[in-house]
Amino acid sequence: MAAHGGTRAIVAALLANAGIAVAKLIGYLITGSSSMLAESVHSLADTSNQGLLLLGGRRAKRAATDEHPFGYGRDRYFYSFVVALLLFTLGSVFALYEGIHKLEHPEPLSSPLVAVGILVVAIGLEGFSFRTAIVESRPLKGAATWWQFIRQAKVPELPVVLLEDFGALIGLVLALLGVGLSVLTGDPVFDALGTIAIGVLLGVIAIILIIEMKSLLIGEGATAPVLATIVDGLTGGDVQRVIHIRTQYLGPEELLVAAKIALTPGLQVEAVARAIDEAEARVRAAVPDARLIYLEPDLDRVVTVG
């Protein structure tokens, strides 16, 4: 995985979530809080998810084969898609089930201050993980909004970690509210409602990730600004214009470019080859991710309508 693929953010999230999952589970065993149980499962799912992201990055480095001539870059998209599914099944569905169960059969909390203490510490650790993800994402985000970054990013790990950490922070606040209101009112129903709210939150985040990762997995092209840069790079010298172009990301840092280009009429074979080589060099200089470029030379046949 490339350095800007978010390895540091993934590792920070993995270490934070592993410790938090254990602490929350202990808190649940002591207090019986359904919010704590939902949050412990959430953190366990997040820990597994970060492990899957690291595995996907490792497998994506495999060399191309005859069976997979374009390599394994999309493994990172596949494992990110699996992460979204796990977040939905292990996080959202379990929290909803546990919350509804405790809503139907409420039980008083024991030692609620233990749960409060663990949740406060967990908020601090998740905040550190979330800050790391933000710092790692800023160079790629540029001038775009965070929502635009999540929707447009071709590197899947950072949007996944960002949304996971954001969801974890909000989930911890919901759990803290549920436990706190249960203590203040003496009614455990608030703990159950907090658990249901956590399940809904995780479900929304998981659906967003599933949609985005599916789009990347089946193949996305270059964004409009990148496509314009590629067309500008192709045009020049003996390349008069781009007749037709298609792009697709084979991996987060590997863009396939296929185009039909109009060349100056009457060029010799050597001049055609030189024009193509120069066009490829211009594109790679402007868009380093454009590693595979296939150009088909043609004559400009612009039809003028009288």
PyMOL commands that set and color helices and strands:
alter all, ss='L'
color gray80, all
select helices_A, chain A and resi 3-5+7-31+34-59+75-104+112-141+146-152+157-185+189-218+224-234+269-286
alter helices_A, ss='H'
color red, helices_A
select strands_A, chain A and resi 239-251+254-263+292-299
alter strands_A, ss='S'
color yellow, strands_A
deselect
rebuild
show_as cartoon
